[in-house]
Amino acid sequence: MGRAMRLGWIGGLGAVARVLVSCGVAQGTPTAKVQSSQTPSAATTPTATPTPTATAAPEGTLASCVGAASASSAASTTGPIIAVQIATASVELIDTRGDVLNQAAIQPYAGATPVGQGPDGIYLYTASTGEVALLGPTGPLQEVASITAVNDFDDFSLAASPNGQCWMFSDTSYDSNLNGTSRMYVGFNSGAAPILLATLTRSTSTDGGSPGYRLLRWDSAGVLLGSDPTGVGGGGPFIGEGYSLPGVVRMNPLTGALSPPLCTTGRFADVASDGTLACLTGWGTDSEIEVTSPGGSTTTIDTGMPFAGQIGFAGGSSLLTFCTSSDVWTDGAWTTNLLAVQLGAGTPMPETLSSGAGPGQNESSYAWFKIVDGTSMFETRGGTGASSLVMINLLTGQMTDIVAADSILGVL
């Protein structure tokens, strides 16, 4: 399976969209089709990131993007709504019983493609027309903005603000030396025209990742930007591809300013809502997860395996989930293990919740997942046959099959 098809949404990072990637040469500067009343600013030099302040502000302004988080109104009455991709033909919003609430046809590379998720639904982007559309739990696709792409086959990603009023869109194009230029737009669900907040250039040599920046998530502390690892594919296992990203930084959604890399050693794994940070070291030999609290104390979790990935905090910073894999190919597959570990009291003792083998996406039976709360999460299990969407209780390991699905795009 090619590298572009293995990349997926970062479940432990808050559901970043599957993006189908192709390198192209920049062909001019993208512009919003609707003129904005605000003046775009191109912040090209990373500086220290001030802390955003939640203030009441008119809709369609940058200050309106940093208010308190809001939950999906549909999810509050029906329970979690899961967005999944069915093969390459459609996006579906389903409930935990597997009932389809809404769906839309997609056309990777040529038409509408999912790029991000927010409290109100899944965002799709059509590069040929520039249309950004939102698929909610009911009703047809709703066009919310128009952003002209530099190239149809750029790397596109989107992350919605916690309050659901705004979203950030990244269009990364590449020059002849494969340096990446990411244009960061802030869009508004109120209908105001997008604002070009920052233009960031990042080469392949910066920190070992691919050029440019991809949007990972937007939370109360700001926007997470990352890059894909290079040198993946071919050898496997690929458990760490989408979940251990180098060069992850914070962006201030009001100014476009960037923080220093969050993990100075190893690969970024996840950061909890209170600032607790997980970094992965020793990948490929003896993987360890270093968890650092806001106060500076560090806890090291020795996974006991050469490969680890899909690392995520659940329900705060007290529970961490992760997957491990050996590099032993047995009966046509790698065996992948799902573990959980309680943090904060004594020596952390990981418990294995499940173990499986299958040469599906990422050559892992735990291809993509999204943690919903402190006790459960969703995943898709790959294999030689059809993949299926499964809900797992993180405390007991009990699994409940929901529906056939190829990948998880997000949970509303």
C-alpha positions as CSV (number, residue, x, y, z in Angstrom):
1,M,0.0,0.0,0.0
2,G,1.4,3.4,-0.9
3,R,2.5,6.0,1.6
4,A,-0.4,8.4,0.6
5,M,-3.0,5.7,1.3
6,R,-1.5,4.8,4.7
7,L,-1.7,8.3,6.1
8,G,-4.8,8.9,8.2
9,W,-6.5,10.9,10.9
10,I,-4.7,11.1,14.2
11,G,-7.2,9.5,16.5
12,G,-5.2,10.2,19.7
13,L,-4.6,13.7,18.5
14,G,-8.2,14.7,18.1
15,A,-9.1,13.4,14.7
16,V,-7.1,15.0,12.0
17,A,-8.5,14.2,8.5
18,R,-7.2,11.6,6.1
19,V,-5.3,13.5,3.5
20,L,-4.3,12.2,0.1
21,V,-0.9,13.6,-0.7
22,S,1.0,14.3,-3.9
23,C,3.9,16.7,-4.4
24,G,3.4,19.5,-6.9
25,V,5.2,22.7,-7.8
26,A,3.6,25.9,-6.6
27,Q,1.7,27.8,-9.2
28,G,1.0,31.2,-7.6
29,T,-0.6,32.4,-4.4
30,P,-4.1,31.2,-3.4
31,T,-6.7,33.8,-2.6
32,A,-10.1,33.6,-1.0
33,K,-12.9,33.9,-3.6
34,V,-14.9,36.2,-1.3
35,Q,-13.1,39.4,-0.2
36,S,-12.5,39.7,3.6
37,S,-13.0,42.9,5.6
38,Q,-10.0,41.9,7.7
39,T,-6.4,42.4,6.6
40,P,-4.4,39.1,6.2
41,S,-1.1,39.0,7.9
42,A,1.7,36.6,6.7
43,A,3.6,35.6,9.8
44,T,6.6,33.9,8.4
45,T,8.9,34.0,11.4
46,P,8.2,31.8,14.4
47,T,8.1,33.6,17.7
48,A,7.1,32.8,21.2
49,T,3.3,32.1,21.4
50,P,1.3,34.2,23.8
51,T,-1.6,32.5,25.5
52,P,-4.9,33.1,23.8
53,T,-7.6,34.8,25.9
54,A,-11.2,33.7,25.6
55,T,-13.2,36.9,25.0
56,A,-16.6,37.7,23.7
57,A,-16.3,38.8,20.2
58,P,-18.4,39.3,17.1
59,E,-18.7,36.2,14.8
60,G,-16.3,36.2,12.0
61,T,-13.4,37.8,13.9
62,L,-10.3,36.0,15.1
63,A,-11.2,36.7,18.7
64,S,-14.4,34.8,18.3
65,C,-12.4,31.6,17.6
66,V,-11.0,31.2,21.1
67,G,-14.1,30.9,23.3
68,A,-15.1,27.9,25.5
69,A,-15.4,24.5,23.9
70,S,-18.8,23.4,22.8
71,A,-20.2,20.0,22.2
72,S,-22.2,18.9,19.2
73,S,-25.9,19.5,19.9
74,A,-26.7,16.2,18.2
75,A,-24.2,14.3,20.2
76,S,-25.6,15.7,23.5
77,T,-28.9,14.0,22.8
78,T,-28.0,10.9,20.9
79,G,-24.6,10.1,22.3
80,P,-21.3,10.1,20.3
81,I,-21.6,10.4,16.5
82,I,-18.8,8.7,14.7
83,A,-17.6,9.8,11.2
84,V,-16.2,7.0,9.2
85,Q,-14.9,6.5,5.7
86,I,-16.3,3.6,3.7
87,A,-13.7,2.4,1.2
88,T,-12.9,5.5,-1.0
89,A,-16.5,6.2,-2.0
90,S,-18.3,7.8,0.9
91,V,-18.3,9.4,4.3
92,E,-20.9,8.4,6.9
93,L,-22.0,9.8,10.2
94,I,-23.2,7.0,12.4
95,D,-24.3,6.4,16.0
96,T,-22.9,3.8,18.4
97,R,-25.6,1.3,17.2
98,G,-24.2,1.6,13.7
99,D,-27.2,3.4,12.3
100,V,-26.4,5.8,9.5
101,L,-27.4,9.4,10.3
102,N,-26.0,11.1,7.2
103,Q,-23.6,10.5,4.4
104,A,-21.9,12.1,1.4
105,A,-20.1,10.7,-1.7
106,I,-16.4,11.6,-1.9
107,Q,-13.9,11.5,-4.8
108,P,-10.3,11.3,-3.5
109,Y,-7.9,13.3,-5.7
110,A,-10.7,14.5,-8.0
111,G,-13.5,15.8,-5.9
112,A,-14.7,16.3,-2.3
113,T,-12.3,14.8,0.2
114,P,-12.6,14.8,4.0
115,V,-10.0,17.1,5.6
116,G,-11.1,17.8,9.1
117,Q,-13.7,17.5,11.9
118,G,-15.4,19.8,14.4
119,P,-18.2,19.8,16.9
120,D,-20.8,20.1,14.2
121,G,-19.6,17.6,11.6
122,I,-17.0,16.6,9.0
123,Y,-15.4,19.1,6.7
124,L,-14.7,18.2,3.0
125,Y,-12.6,20.1,0.5
126,T,-12.8,20.1,-3.3
127,A,-9.5,21.4,-4.6
128,S,-10.7,21.9,-8.2
129,T,-13.4,24.3,-7.1
130,G,-12.0,25.6,-3.7
131,E,-15.2,24.6,-1.9
132,V,-15.0,24.0,1.8
133,A,-18.2,22.1,2.9
134,L,-19.6,20.8,6.2
135,L,-21.5,17.5,6.6
136,G,-23.6,17.6,9.7
137,P,-25.7,14.8,11.3
138,T,-28.6,15.9,9.1
139,G,-29.2,17.7,5.9
140,P,-27.1,18.1,2.7
141,L,-23.5,19.3,2.5
142,Q,-23.3,23.0,3.3
143,E,-20.7,25.2,1.7
144,V,-19.1,27.3,4.4
145,A,-16.2,29.0,2.4
146,S,-14.1,29.0,-0.8
147,I,-10.3,28.8,-0.7
148,T,-8.4,28.6,-4.0
149,A,-5.7,25.9,-3.8
150,V,-2.2,26.5,-5.2
151,N,-2.3,23.0,-6.8
152,D,-5.1,20.4,-6.9
153,F,-2.8,17.8,-5.4
154,D,-1.4,19.8,-2.5
155,D,-1.5,18.5,1.1
156,F,-4.8,19.8,2.7
157,S,-5.8,19.6,6.3
158,L,-8.3,21.3,8.6
159,A,-8.8,21.6,12.4
160,A,-11.9,23.2,14.0
161,S,-11.9,25.4,17.0
162,P,-13.2,24.0,20.3
163,N,-16.2,26.4,20.3
164,G,-17.1,25.3,16.7
165,Q,-17.2,28.9,15.4
166,C,-14.0,28.7,13.4
167,W,-11.6,26.4,11.7
168,M,-8.1,26.6,10.4
169,F,-7.2,25.3,6.9
170,S,-3.7,24.4,5.7
171,D,-2.7,24.2,2.0
172,T,0.9,22.9,1.7
173,S,2.6,23.1,-1.7
174,Y,6.1,22.2,-2.7
175,D,8.8,23.7,-4.8
176,S,11.3,22.0,-7.1
177,N,13.6,21.2,-4.0
178,L,10.6,19.7,-2.1
179,N,10.5,22.6,0.4
180,G,7.0,22.9,1.7
181,T,5.1,26.2,2.0
182,S,1.9,26.0,4.2
183,R,-0.7,28.7,3.9
184,M,-2.8,28.9,7.0
185,Y,-6.3,30.3,6.7
186,V,-8.8,30.9,9.4
187,G,-12.4,30.3,8.3
188,F,-15.7,31.1,10.0
189,N,-18.9,29.1,10.1
190,S,-20.7,32.4,10.3
191,G,-20.1,32.9,6.6
192,A,-17.4,35.6,6.8
193,A,-14.6,35.2,4.3
194,P,-11.4,33.3,5.4
195,I,-8.4,35.2,6.5
196,L,-4.8,34.2,5.5
197,L,-3.2,34.2,9.0
198,A,0.3,32.9,8.2
199,T,2.5,31.5,5.5
200,L,5.1,29.1,6.8
201,T,8.0,27.5,4.9
202,R,9.6,24.3,6.2
203,S,12.2,22.2,4.5
204,T,12.7,18.4,4.7
205,S,15.9,19.0,6.7
206,T,14.3,20.9,9.6
207,D,13.7,18.0,11.9
208,G,13.5,14.8,9.9
209,G,9.9,15.1,8.9
210,S,8.3,15.9,5.5
211,P,8.2,19.5,4.3
212,G,5.5,22.0,5.4
213,Y,3.0,21.7,8.3
214,R,-0.2,19.6,8.7
215,L,-3.0,20.6,11.1
216,L,-3.3,18.1,13.9
217,R,-5.9,19.6,16.2
218,W,-7.2,22.8,17.8
219,D,-7.7,22.9,21.5
220,S,-7.9,25.4,24.3
221,A,-4.1,25.9,24.3
222,G,-3.9,26.7,20.6
223,V,-3.4,24.8,17.3
224,L,-1.1,21.8,17.0
225,L,0.9,21.7,13.8
226,G,3.1,18.7,12.8
227,S,4.8,17.0,9.9
228,D,4.8,13.4,8.6
229,P,7.8,11.2,9.2
230,T,10.0,10.5,6.3
231,G,11.6,7.2,5.3
232,V,8.5,5.2,6.0
233,G,7.1,2.5,3.8
234,G,8.5,-0.7,2.4
235,G,9.8,-2.3,5.6
236,G,7.2,-2.0,8.2
237,P,5.6,-2.5,10.7
238,F,4.1,1.0,10.3
239,I,2.5,1.4,13.7
240,G,4.2,4.7,14.4
241,E,3.6,6.5,11.0
242,G,0.6,8.6,11.8
243,Y,1.1,8.9,15.5
244,S,4.7,9.8,16.2
245,L,5.2,13.0,14.4
246,P,8.4,15.0,14.4
247,G,8.5,18.8,14.7
248,V,5.1,19.3,16.4
249,V,4.6,22.9,17.5
250,R,1.8,25.2,18.8
251,M,0.4,28.0,16.8
252,N,-1.4,31.0,18.3
253,P,-4.7,31.2,16.3
254,L,-4.8,35.0,16.9
255,T,-1.3,35.8,15.6
256,G,0.1,32.9,13.7
257,A,3.1,32.8,16.0
258,L,4.8,29.4,16.6
259,S,6.2,27.8,19.7
260,P,9.4,25.8,19.8
261,P,9.0,22.0,19.2
262,L,7.1,20.4,22.0
263,C,9.3,17.3,22.1
264,T,13.0,18.2,22.0
265,T,14.1,14.6,22.0
266,G,12.2,11.7,20.4
267,R,8.9,11.9,18.5
268,F,5.8,13.8,19.6
269,A,3.1,11.4,20.9
270,D,0.3,13.4,22.5
271,V,-0.4,16.3,24.9
272,A,-3.2,16.3,27.5
273,S,-5.5,19.2,28.2
274,D,-3.6,20.1,31.3
275,G,-0.3,20.3,29.4
276,T,1.1,16.9,30.3
277,L,3.3,15.8,27.4
278,A,4.1,12.4,26.0
279,C,7.2,11.8,23.8
280,L,8.4,8.6,22.2
281,T,12.0,7.6,22.2
282,G,13.9,4.5,21.1
283,W,11.5,3.8,18.3
284,G,12.7,0.7,16.3
285,T,14.9,-0.6,19.0
286,D,13.4,-0.3,22.6
287,S,10.5,2.1,22.5
288,E,9.9,4.2,25.7
289,I,7.3,6.8,26.4
290,E,8.4,9.8,28.4
291,V,5.5,11.6,30.1
292,T,6.3,15.0,31.5
293,S,3.9,16.9,33.8
294,P,3.4,20.7,33.6
295,G,5.5,20.9,36.8
296,G,8.5,19.2,35.1
297,S,8.4,15.7,36.6
298,T,9.0,12.8,34.2
299,T,7.6,9.3,34.1
300,T,9.2,6.7,31.7
301,I,7.1,3.8,30.4
302,D,9.2,1.0,28.9
303,T,6.9,-0.6,26.3
304,G,9.2,-3.6,26.1
305,M,8.8,-3.7,22.3
306,P,10.8,-2.2,19.4
307,F,7.8,-0.4,17.9
308,A,5.2,1.7,19.6
309,G,2.6,4.3,18.4
310,Q,-1.0,5.4,18.5
311,I,-0.3,7.0,21.8
312,G,-3.1,9.1,23.4
313,F,-4.3,10.4,26.8
314,A,-7.8,9.4,27.7
315,G,-10.1,11.6,29.8
316,G,-7.4,13.9,31.0
317,S,-3.8,12.9,31.9
318,S,-4.3,10.0,34.3
319,L,-4.8,7.3,31.6
320,L,-2.6,6.7,28.6
321,T,-3.3,4.2,25.8
322,F,-0.8,3.0,23.2
323,C,0.0,0.2,20.8
324,T,3.1,-1.9,20.4
325,S,4.4,-4.2,17.8
326,S,7.4,-6.5,17.3
327,D,9.3,-6.6,14.0
328,V,8.7,-10.3,13.6
329,W,6.6,-11.2,10.6
330,T,4.5,-14.3,11.5
331,D,2.0,-16.0,9.2
332,G,1.7,-13.0,7.0
333,A,1.2,-10.4,9.6
334,W,2.7,-8.4,12.5
335,T,1.0,-8.8,15.9
336,T,-0.1,-5.5,17.5
337,N,-1.0,-5.0,21.1
338,L,-3.3,-2.4,22.6
339,L,-2.3,-1.3,26.2
340,A,-3.5,1.1,28.8
341,V,-1.5,2.5,31.8
342,Q,-2.7,4.5,34.8
343,L,-0.4,7.4,35.6
344,G,0.2,9.5,38.7
345,A,0.6,6.8,41.4
346,G,3.7,4.7,41.9
347,T,5.4,2.7,39.1
348,P,3.2,2.6,36.0
349,M,2.2,-0.9,35.1
350,P,0.7,-1.2,31.5
351,E,-2.1,-3.7,31.0
352,T,-2.7,-5.4,27.7
353,L,-6.3,-4.9,26.6
354,S,-6.2,-6.7,23.3
355,S,-3.8,-8.3,20.9
356,G,-4.3,-9.1,17.2
357,A,-2.7,-9.6,13.9
358,G,-3.6,-8.6,10.4
359,P,-2.0,-7.0,7.3
360,G,-4.6,-4.3,7.0
361,Q,-4.0,-0.6,7.0
362,N,-0.7,0.2,8.6
363,E,-0.1,-3.6,8.8
364,S,-1.9,-3.4,12.2
365,S,-5.2,-4.6,13.6
366,Y,-5.4,-1.3,15.3
367,A,-5.2,1.0,12.3
368,W,-6.9,4.2,13.4
369,F,-8.6,5.1,16.7
370,K,-10.3,7.9,18.5
371,I,-10.6,8.1,22.3
372,V,-14.1,9.3,23.3
373,D,-13.7,9.6,27.1
374,G,-11.8,8.1,30.0
375,T,-13.4,4.6,29.6
376,S,-13.9,3.9,25.9
377,M,-12.6,4.5,22.5
378,F,-13.3,3.5,18.9
379,E,-11.1,1.8,16.4
380,T,-11.2,0.1,13.1
381,R,-9.7,-3.4,12.8
382,G,-8.0,-4.1,9.5
383,G,-7.2,-7.5,8.1
384,T,-7.4,-9.5,4.9
385,G,-11.2,-9.0,4.8
386,A,-13.4,-6.0,5.5
387,S,-12.4,-3.7,8.3
388,S,-14.9,-3.1,11.1
389,L,-15.6,-0.3,13.6
390,V,-15.2,-1.5,17.2
391,M,-15.8,0.2,20.6
392,I,-13.4,-0.8,23.3
393,N,-13.8,-0.3,27.1
394,L,-10.4,0.9,28.3
395,L,-11.0,-0.4,31.8
396,T,-12.1,-3.9,30.9
397,G,-10.9,-4.5,27.4
398,Q,-14.5,-5.5,26.3
399,M,-15.0,-5.0,22.6
400,T,-18.3,-4.3,20.8
401,D,-18.6,-4.5,17.0
402,I,-20.5,-1.5,15.5
403,V,-20.4,-1.6,11.7
404,A,-18.1,-2.3,8.8
405,A,-15.9,0.7,8.1
406,D,-12.5,1.4,6.6
407,S,-11.3,4.3,8.8
408,I,-12.4,6.7,11.5
409,L,-12.5,10.3,10.6
410,G,-13.6,11.7,13.9
411,V,-16.1,11.6,16.8
412,L,-18.5,14.5,17.3
